[in-house]
Amino acid sequence: MKKSILMLLLLVLSVLIIVSCDIEDENSGTSNSTGVVKYTQVMFQPVYSKTKSISQTNSITPTSYRYKAEPLFEKNDSQIDYGDTDGFENLTKNTDNDYYSSTNRFVQGRWLFTIEALVGSSVLYSGSINVVLNSQTQVVNIDLSLCFDSQKYGTVNLSVRAPVLTENQTGIFTANLFNAEYQALTSPSSISVTPDFSSQSVVVGTGSAVLPEGMYILELSYNDSGAGVGPCQTAFIVKESMTCTISGSVDNGEYVSPSLCLSYLSGSITKSLTKTDGKYVYTFVPDGGVSPTSCIWFVNGTRQASSTEQMLWDTSEGGIYYITCIALRKVGNEVVDVFSTSKTETR
């Protein structure tokens, strides 16, 4: 019995020694047992969804990628090429897969990698990851988020349509601006839209604004002598490197416009076949591989109570109803992506 207990204690001690060595290797970059430097060939995989837009003046597909590598362990041997960089260096796409890699190899251990995706010379996406390199070849998935500089500005142009409501030709478009969480902006709070009454069937509204880089929600309505359509909402993004053109129509609350931004979020609204608590379940279903952290729902421009990916709604009143979902993705308290989509319902 004593011999069995002794053997068990020796086995536990051996496991603890092995675990201790593995932890030390992750942080030191070298193997203490052999003294041999272990390298890892890293392949990066940027993750972002396909862009959806109506029109824009510049391409918003990244044209190049660059990276920065910082070791999170002590470099204690000046003769070793650890693989770290002084700044950003270019990445090259591999010919046989969708990965990107550099000419460097990296000493095994804990690293901080930062990736930037550019259009021309403008940084459109960025992302960082803290990762332990512990194999000969390793794929590192890096989630890239849109990046903005509040000191830089971009342009958004509006070209929208509304039905002719009266013969007075005195109608007014109202285009209010909100942040990505549907909180009113103080400056600028709106975009001036000039109506054109030359057509007999529709009123065309045009406008333009210069805004700081960022994510926005536009709420649009049209009124003429007490008659009106809207409000309706859509999300868009402003970057210095591109001019966004928002176009569509306002008709009984409808604002036809997909997202005008680079975004990981994309998706559509589905409706349940059966009712729950007497109402249908409307669900935002992402199709880009990333789920939102919260949603803002509207029915014919009226905000609903739900802040999740599902909303309960139904009505017994006949008419056309426009269900709009603005999906948000947040890291902590910061909104990093926004996407909007709508679904038409007839009662």
C-alpha distance (Angstrom), angle and dihedral (degrees) to the residues before:
residue distance angle dihedral
M1 . . .
K2 3.81 . .
K3 3.80 89.3 .
S4 3.82 91.2 54.1
I5 3.81 92.0 49.7
L6 3.81 90.6 49.2
M7 3.82 91.5 51.1
L8 3.82 90.3 49.5
L9 3.81 92.2 51.4
L10 3.81 90.9 49.7
L11 3.82 90.0 51.3
V12 3.84 93.0 50.6
L13 3.81 90.4 47.8
S14 3.81 91.0 52.0
V15 3.84 91.5 51.8
L16 3.82 91.3 50.0
I17 3.79 90.9 51.5
I18 3.83 91.5 50.9
V19 3.82 92.6 48.2
S20 3.82 90.9 47.8
C21 3.80 91.3 52.7
D22 3.83 92.3 48.9
I23 3.81 92.3 52.3
E24 3.77 92.1 48.4
D25 3.82 91.3 49.5
E26 3.81 91.8 54.5
N27 3.78 91.7 58.3
S28 3.78 101.9 34.6
G29 3.81 100.8 47.6
T30 3.81 93.3 -135.1
S31 3.77 137.0 79.6
N32 3.82 110.0 -110.0
S33 3.79 91.9 -163.7
T34 3.81 95.8 59.5
G35 3.81 105.7 13.3
V36 3.83 88.5 -132.2
V37 3.80 118.6 138.0
K38 3.81 111.8 -123.1
Y39 3.81 118.8 -151.7
T40 3.79 131.7 -162.2
Q41 3.79 126.0 -153.5
V42 3.83 104.0 -143.3
M43 3.81 125.8 -152.7
F44 3.80 115.9 -167.6
Q45 3.78 123.8 -147.6
P46 3.81 114.8 -164.2
V47 3.81 111.6 -153.5
Y48 3.79 120.7 -148.9
S49 3.77 137.8 132.8
K50 3.77 128.9 -113.2
T51 3.78 115.3 -86.0
K52 3.77 119.7 -110.2
S53 3.79 119.9 -163.7
I54 3.78 144.6 141.6
S55 3.79 98.7 -137.3
Q56 3.76 140.1 -25.2
T57 3.76 135.8 169.5
N58 3.79 97.4 -128.7
S59 3.78 134.9 44.0
I60 3.79 112.6 -101.7
T61 3.79 96.6 -165.3
P62 3.82 111.0 108.7
T63 3.78 111.5 -105.9
S64 3.81 97.2 -168.5
Y65 3.80 143.1 9.5
R66 3.78 132.3 -147.7
Y67 3.78 134.7 -176.0
K68 3.80 143.1 -158.9
A69 3.82 122.7 -151.9
E70 3.82 122.8 -157.7
P71 3.83 121.9 178.3
L72 3.81 114.4 -135.3
F73 3.79 93.4 -155.9
E74 3.77 133.5 71.8
K75 3.80 115.3 -84.7
N76 3.78 101.4 -141.8
D77 3.80 102.0 166.3
S78 3.82 120.1 64.5
Q79 3.81 90.4 -165.7
I80 3.80 93.2 64.6
D81 3.81 122.5 89.4
Y82 3.79 98.5 -141.6
G83 3.82 95.2 -177.5
D84 3.82 98.9 -119.6
T85 3.81 120.4 143.0
D86 3.81 132.4 -132.9
G87 3.82 90.7 -140.0
F88 3.79 137.1 -29.1
E89 3.79 120.2 -26.5
N90 3.81 129.9 -172.0
L91 3.80 124.0 -94.2
T92 3.80 123.4 -146.1
K93 3.80 125.3 -148.9
N94 3.80 113.7 -119.9
T95 3.80 114.7 -116.6
D96 3.82 96.2 -133.9
N97 3.85 101.5 43.6
D98 3.81 144.5 12.8
Y99 3.79 95.3 -91.4
Y100 3.79 127.1 112.8
S101 3.78 124.9 -143.9
S102 3.79 142.6 171.1
T103 3.76 133.3 -135.4
N104 3.80 89.3 -106.0
R105 3.77 128.6 93.1
F106 3.79 120.7 -156.0
V107 3.77 133.8 -135.0
Q108 3.79 109.1 -114.8
G109 3.79 114.8 -100.9
R110 3.81 137.9 76.6
W111 3.82 117.0 -29.7
L112 3.78 140.2 177.3
F113 3.83 112.4 -141.1
T114 3.81 122.6 -171.0
I115 3.81 120.9 -167.1
E116 3.82 128.5 -166.8
A117 3.83 125.9 -168.9
L118 3.79 115.3 -154.8
V119 3.78 139.4 -165.3
G120 3.77 102.5 -154.3
S121 3.80 103.0 -44.7
S122 3.82 96.2 -26.4
V123 3.82 119.0 101.7
L124 3.80 107.3 -132.4
Y125 3.82 102.8 168.4
S126 3.77 133.7 21.7
G127 3.79 136.7 177.7
S128 3.81 142.2 163.9
I129 3.78 135.8 -155.7
N130 3.80 135.5 -169.4
V131 3.80 107.1 -144.4
V132 3.81 140.5 165.2
L133 3.80 114.0 -129.3
N134 3.79 108.6 -149.2
S135 3.81 108.2 148.0
Q136 3.77 137.9 62.8
T137 3.83 93.6 -109.0
Q138 3.80 122.4 19.9
V139 3.82 135.7 177.9
V140 3.81 113.9 -143.5
N141 3.81 116.2 -160.4
I142 3.80 110.9 -151.9
D143 3.79 120.6 -169.6
L144 3.81 107.7 -141.7
S145 3.80 120.4 -153.2
L146 3.77 130.6 -166.5
C147 3.78 111.9 -95.1
F148 3.78 126.3 -151.5
D149 3.80 138.0 -170.0
S150 3.81 112.5 -151.5
Q151 3.82 89.1 -156.2
K152 3.83 90.6 62.5
Y153 3.80 126.3 74.3
G154 3.78 138.7 -151.4
T155 3.80 135.2 -172.7
V156 3.79 129.8 -113.7
N157 3.81 120.7 -167.7
L158 3.81 124.9 -162.4
S159 3.79 126.2 -152.5
V160 3.81 108.3 167.3
R161 3.79 138.5 157.9
A162 3.79 134.8 -141.7
P163 3.82 131.5 179.8
V164 3.81 120.3 -99.7
L165 3.82 102.6 -101.0
T166 3.82 101.4 179.9
E167 3.78 139.1 1.5
N168 3.81 91.9 -112.3
Q169 3.83 94.5 89.6
T170 3.80 90.3 -151.1
G171 3.80 97.8 114.3
I172 3.81 122.6 143.5
F173 3.80 130.2 -149.0
T174 3.81 116.3 -145.1
A175 3.81 116.3 -160.2
N176 3.79 112.4 -179.7
L177 3.80 124.2 -173.3
F178 3.82 127.1 -138.9
N179 3.77 134.2 173.3
A180 3.81 120.9 -106.6
E181 3.82 90.9 -84.1
Y182 3.82 92.8 53.8
Q183 3.78 95.0 -105.2
A184 3.80 115.5 144.6
L185 3.79 117.4 -105.2
T186 3.78 120.6 -131.6
S187 3.80 99.0 -152.8
P188 2.90 121.0 48.8
S189 3.79 94.4 10.2
S190 3.80 97.7 170.4
I191 3.79 146.0 10.2
S192 3.80 119.4 -119.5
V193 3.82 110.7 -123.5
T194 3.82 120.9 -165.9
P195 3.84 115.8 -149.7
D196 3.80 122.9 -138.2
F197 3.83 113.8 -156.3
S198 3.82 97.6 -178.2
S199 3.81 93.3 108.8
Q200 3.79 119.7 77.0
S201 3.82 94.2 -145.5
V202 3.80 107.7 38.0
V203 3.78 140.7 23.4
V204 3.80 113.2 -131.1
G205 3.79 118.1 -149.8
T206 3.81 124.1 -164.2
G207 3.77 131.6 -176.9
S208 3.77 144.6 147.6
A209 3.78 138.1 -153.9
V210 3.79 138.6 -178.2
L211 3.81 110.1 -136.3
P212 3.80 136.4 177.8
E213 3.79 113.7 -100.4
G214 3.79 110.6 -84.0
M215 3.80 148.7 86.9
Y216 3.79 121.1 -59.7
I217 3.80 143.5 177.9
L218 3.81 118.0 -141.8
E219 3.82 118.8 -154.3
L220 3.79 113.7 -164.6
S221 3.81 133.6 -173.3
Y222 3.81 138.1 161.6
N223 3.82 126.9 -148.0
D224 3.80 133.9 180.0
S225 3.83 123.5 179.7
G226 3.79 94.1 -28.6
A227 3.80 96.3 -42.2
G228 3.78 117.4 105.3
V229 3.79 150.0 164.7
G230 3.79 126.8 -148.4
P231 2.91 154.5 -14.8
C232 3.78 98.7 -155.1
Q233 3.79 132.1 163.0
T234 3.79 140.8 -144.5
A235 3.79 135.2 169.7
F236 3.80 126.0 -127.1
I237 3.79 140.6 168.1
V238 3.79 130.5 -132.2
K239 3.80 122.3 -149.8
E240 3.78 129.0 170.8
S241 3.79 90.6 -127.2
M242 3.81 96.7 60.7
T243 3.80 143.6 38.4
C244 3.82 113.9 -132.6
T245 3.79 118.1 -146.5
I246 3.80 115.1 -161.4
S247 3.78 114.4 -162.0
G248 3.78 133.7 166.1
S249 3.79 142.5 98.7
V250 3.79 137.8 -80.7
D251 3.79 111.6 -143.4
N252 3.79 122.6 152.5
G253 3.79 89.9 -23.4
E254 3.80 97.8 -41.8
Y255 3.78 121.0 133.0
V256 3.80 109.4 -179.0
S257 3.78 108.5 -153.6
P258 3.79 133.1 116.2
S259 3.76 121.6 -147.0
L260 3.78 114.9 -61.5
C261 3.76 96.2 -157.5
L262 3.72 148.7 79.6
S263 3.76 103.5 -98.5
Y264 3.74 141.6 159.8
L265 3.76 87.9 -148.7
S266 3.76 119.6 83.2
G267 3.77 132.8 142.5
S268 3.78 147.5 112.8
I269 3.80 142.1 -105.4
T270 3.80 121.1 -102.3
K271 3.81 128.7 -168.6
S272 3.80 125.1 -142.7
L273 3.81 119.2 -117.0
T274 3.79 92.7 -134.5
K275 3.79 133.8 38.9
T276 3.80 128.5 -106.3
D277 3.82 115.4 -153.9
G278 3.80 87.7 -10.8
K279 3.82 94.9 -53.9
Y280 3.79 137.1 92.4
V281 3.80 119.6 -111.5
Y282 3.80 114.9 -124.6
T283 3.79 113.9 -163.1
F284 3.79 132.0 -169.3
V285 3.81 105.1 -136.1
P286 3.83 114.1 -164.5
D287 3.78 116.7 -142.4
G288 3.80 99.7 -178.1
G289 3.79 97.9 71.2
V290 3.82 95.5 -104.9
S291 3.81 124.7 95.6
P292 3.81 124.5 -147.2
T293 3.78 121.8 -113.3
S294 3.82 91.7 -142.2
C295 3.80 141.3 -2.9
I296 3.80 137.3 -146.1
W297 3.83 114.5 -146.8
F298 3.82 129.4 -159.6
V299 3.81 132.4 -177.0
N300 3.82 111.0 -160.3
G301 3.79 88.6 -22.5
T302 3.82 96.7 -49.4
R303 3.79 114.4 120.1
Q304 3.81 115.6 -122.0
A305 3.80 128.4 -145.0
S306 3.81 98.4 -114.5
S307 3.82 118.9 100.4
T308 3.81 96.5 175.3
E309 3.81 132.8 80.9
Q310 3.82 90.1 -88.1
M311 3.79 132.4 62.5
L312 3.81 130.2 -174.7
W313 3.81 113.7 -141.7
D314 3.78 143.1 148.9
T315 3.79 138.8 143.5
S316 3.78 137.4 -161.0
E317 3.82 92.9 -149.2
G318 3.79 115.8 100.5
G319 3.78 120.0 -120.9
I320 3.80 145.9 83.8
Y321 3.80 116.6 -61.4
Y322 3.78 128.5 -169.3
I323 3.80 116.1 -151.1
T324 3.82 111.6 -158.6
C325 3.79 126.2 -173.2
I326 3.80 122.9 -169.8
A327 3.80 107.9 -165.4
L328 3.80 121.3 -156.9
R329 3.77 131.6 -163.9
K330 3.79 115.8 -159.3
V331 3.78 136.0 -174.2
G332 3.77 105.2 -157.2
N333 3.81 104.9 -42.4
E334 3.80 94.4 -27.0
V335 3.81 121.4 100.0
V336 3.82 108.6 -136.7
D337 3.84 101.5 170.4
V338 3.79 138.5 22.3
F339 3.82 133.0 -173.9
S340 3.80 133.6 173.7
T341 3.81 132.6 -161.2
S342 3.81 136.5 166.6
K343 3.80 139.0 -150.4
T344 3.83 126.9 -160.2
E345 3.82 119.9 -134.4
T346 3.81 127.1 -172.4
R347 3.79 123.3 -159.1
